[in-house]
Structures are given as C-alpha cells and as structure tokens.
Amino acid sequence: MNDEFISVKDFFNHNEKRKKFLQKQEISSPKEKIKKVKETKLYTNIESGKYKGKKLLLPSLTTRSTKSIVKSCVFNVIREDLRDKIFIEAFGGSALMAAEALSNYALKAYAIELDIKAYKIALENAKNIDPNLEVIHANTFEILPKLIENSKNEIILYLDPPFDIREGFSDIYEKIYHFLENLDLKTLNLIIFEHHSTIKTPEKIQNFQKIKEKKFGSTSLSFYSLN
C-alpha cells in the first residue's frame, strides 16, 4: 500500500488489519502507530463532472468532511442550476464542495476558511484542480458580504459551520441566522445549510423559504430558495 496517499476508506481498512496484526505479534508501540498516521496523506475524490476521480486532500481524520452521500444529494439538486453561477463555500475546510461545484460547471467557486491548516490543504487542492477555484483565508462573517456585494453573477451559498464546539463557535448557528438576516442577499439564488441533525433551521431567511430538508444520520441539509 502506498504510504504517501490513501483514501479515507482504505485508511480505516488498512489500520484495522494492522491493529489485528500488531495484537497477534503482541506489539504495542503508540509512537510507531502515530508515526504511521503522520506519514499518510488522506484524500477523497471528486465524484462527478469534468474532474471526476481527481484526488482532494483532507486535513485530518479529526476534521469533519462532507459525507459522500451528502455531497451527492447537494449536486443532484443544484447541478442543472450551476452554469453561469458563483458557488461560495463558507467554512470551507479543504474546499471539497467548491471543487465539486467547479467540476459541475459553476462559473467560479470560492472556499472561505479561517483555520490555517485546512486553508493550506484547500490551497493545494485548488492548485491541482482549477484556477477558478479561489481559496480565501479569512473569517466568513467578514469576507462574505464583500464577495456577495462584488458579484455580478447569481450566487449559490453553501454554509457548513463546524459541528464541534470550538472557541468562538458555541453559538455559530445563531450567528449565521442573524448575519444572513442583515445581509444584502439580492445576488443570491439559493442557500444551502449543512448542519447537525439536532439543529432546527428557520423556515425563512429574509425572502428565502426553506423548500427542502434531507437527513443523513447526524448530518442534515436545509435548502432555501426565493419565494
């Protein structure tokens, strides 16, 4: 098995087999196990469109990435509407959704990420995919109004805030709702939330009505369209 690149699925399968082998040999070396994980680059693939099959690096196993089934649902819904539109992935992680959007013929895609490690991975992904994938190291709440204001094309906004409670994220959903209610959304065509299934999203955001909600275990999607 190639130690440089490994898919998430293969990573778990390989490490499960390796764990059993170590137990058989009565080898228990935490440092050696950690070293193996550090040497391995995790990746997923673009699943549809012109870049289908291209590798996308992931920051780590501790960074939550959008599930394959969730990604498929999103693009099954919006694929036909992506042409000539801007796709913005807020709280973008390693830019998985933005890359998938460009692969499905979005005019341009942005991924906004504040965490420096995730940002660097997203930047590497962008360089390997398409010059129209722009990764921005910034606070979503500060940069998003500027992107929306400066856009001459309609926007599909994808919001994927962190599920875990990090510093500054304890009331993230309330902040997002308040933020959107006070934002000029005239260039927006669609708003999509990826959120924890225990979170109840509002029925309306300004003139946008919730038109669909899909649940995938602990992850849910809420779609908002103009009335």
PyMOL commands that set and color helices and strands:
alter all, ss='L'
color gray80, all
select helices_A, chain A and resi 8-24+30-39+68-81+96-103+116-129+140-150+172-181
alter helices_A, ss='H'
color red, helices_A
select strands_A, chain A and resi 5-7+41-45+55-57+86-90+108-113+133-137+155-159+188-196+204-205+208-216+219-226
alter strands_A, ss='S'
color yellow, strands_A
deselect
rebuild
show_as cartoon
